[in-house]
Each structure stands twice: as structure tokens, then as C-alpha cells.
Amino acid sequence: MRRNMMRNTDRLAAELASLEREQIKPQILNFRSRTRLDFTEEFLDRLTTDQLRHVLLAAMLYLARE
């Protein structure tokens, strides 16, 4: 089970690595789960693309655990 989860996480990370900033920001701003992401567009504009990817990956992994 854990190995499968790691494989899925690796796939998700690889998929996010292929996204550009313009594709990531809207996904973060419109992310839906029980826990709301409370990031302003201005804050996200100050992050690097890698940081945006990290935020989105963390949110998606958190959602998978809900």
C-alpha cells in the first residue's frame, strides 16, 4: 500500500513539474476541499514557480488524505 502511494506521489509531482506558472496559480486559487486555501493572488505572485508547485502538491496530497 505504501509503495503504491509513493508511486502515485511521484507521478503527481512529475505531472506538476511539467506545469507552467500560469497553469498552477488558477488551480491553487480555485482549489476545493474541506480545508480552504487562503492565498491571495498578490501573495502567489511573489512565489517562485517551484514554490507554487510545492503548495499545489501539498494541497493535493492533503486532499487525498481527507
N, C-alpha and C positions, 0 to 999 in steps of 0.2 A: 504494500500500500504506500509506504513512504517513498519508495523508489519511483512509483508512478507519479506521485505528487511532485517530486523533484524534476522528473521529465517534463511534466506539464508546466512547471515554473520556468524551466529552461526555454521551452517553446514560447511561452508568453513573453519572456524577456527578449528573446531573439526577434519576435514579431514587433515589439515596441521599439527595439533598436533600429528598425527599418523606417519608423515613422519620423516625419519632419515636425518641427515645432508647430506649424500651422495645423497639423492634424492632431496633435496632442492636447493643445490648450482647450479646444472645444469639448474634448472628451472629459477633461477634468472639470470644466465649468458646468457641464451637464451630467455629471456622474450621479447616478441614482442608487442609493442604498438606504438602509435604516439610519446609518450614521451619515449625516450631511457633511460634505466637504465645504468648508467655509473659506475659500480662497478668492480674493478679488482679482480681477483681470490685471490691475496695476501690480499686485504682488507677483503674479505669474510672469508678467513681462520682465521682471528683474531676475528671474531664474534662468539658468543655462538650459539648453535643450536636454542635456543629460539629467539635470535636476528635475525637469518636468517629467521625463521618462520614469525617474525613480518614484516621484509622487504618484503617478498613474499606476505603476506596478504595485506599489504598496497598497493603494486603494483597491485594486483588483484582487490582490491576494487576501486582503481583509474581507472583501465581499464573499470570496469563495469559502471563508471560514464561518460566515454568518449562518 
